[in-house]
Amino acid sequence: MFKFFNPFKSMSWESVLSIWHGNVTQYFGENKEFYKEHFGLPDGHNGIDISCGYGTKEVACFDSWVLKNYNGNNSDIKKGYGVSLITDIDLGIYYVAIYWHNQIGCQLKTGDKVIGGETIIGYQGNSGDVYSNGIYCDLATRSKKPYCGSHLHFGIAEYIPCDKTECDYFHPQSQIPIKFSRWIDPLIFINNQGKIVSPALITKEKIGIIQQLILKLKELLLKIS
């Protein structure tokens, strides 16, 4: 099981409800109508937005490889996004972390190995499609204080092995074809004691609980009949 780290090394984990000292400005699944209309996301916001100040260092959240870098030196701030990282397989699932809206100029390349909690992924910025209070931030408002739209959009997606004909990417290390499965709430990586855990293991535990409940229900129905 891999270790999961806060994407901002300078901030400490607290608990599920008070994570990042209240710096989360938008949670997973919020504002469904807005994200359905503007980005085609019917389930709402597909990550969490964290604000820690323009230029704050962002670090790799787990040991992984760079899947894609959208913010090289030649990127356009209006089109650029950030960096995505991919883990080893964990109970049949690869986890991809996205760091969106970073500053332009990241030197990481696809296939680069990064270390969780140490490797700098980028710096908080306002590239890509960014909004403030639902209003699009134009380029003129992004280049000077208070740097309109500055934040980290941090998301976690599940990818699964697949046939080459239907893959979205090839894993940069193993070259296994993979495809997108679903977005998941990054806070799932943290249990209610504030400890870091694998979402795959959480899912396995939940399935086990559901199976036990079904068995109990069957026993009860047999007694009634």
Secondary structure as GFF3:
##gff-version 3
##sequence-region A 1 225
A	DSSP	three_ten_helix	19	22	.	.	.	ID=ss1
A	DSSP	beta_strand	24	26	.	.	.	ID=ss2
A	DSSP	alpha_helix	32	39	.	.	.	ID=ss3
A	DSSP	beta_strand	48	50	.	.	.	ID=ss4
A	DSSP	beta_strand	57	59	.	.	.	ID=ss5
A	DSSP	beta_strand	64	69	.	.	.	ID=ss6
A	DSSP	beta_strand	82	90	.	.	.	ID=ss7
A	DSSP	beta_strand	93	100	.	.	.	ID=ss8
A	DSSP	beta_strand	113	114	.	.	.	ID=ss9
A	DSSP	beta_strand	120	123	.	.	.	ID=ss10
A	DSSP	beta_strand	131	132	.	.	.	ID=ss11
A	DSSP	beta_strand	135	136	.	.	.	ID=ss12
A	DSSP	alpha_helix	139	142	.	.	.	ID=ss13
A	DSSP	beta_strand	152	161	.	.	.	ID=ss14
A	DSSP	three_ten_helix	164	166	.	.	.	ID=ss15
A	DSSP	beta_strand	169	170	.	.	.	ID=ss16
A	DSSP	beta_strand	177	184	.	.	.	ID=ss17
A	DSSP	three_ten_helix	186	189	.	.	.	ID=ss18
A	DSSP	alpha_helix	199	224	.	.	.	ID=ss19
###
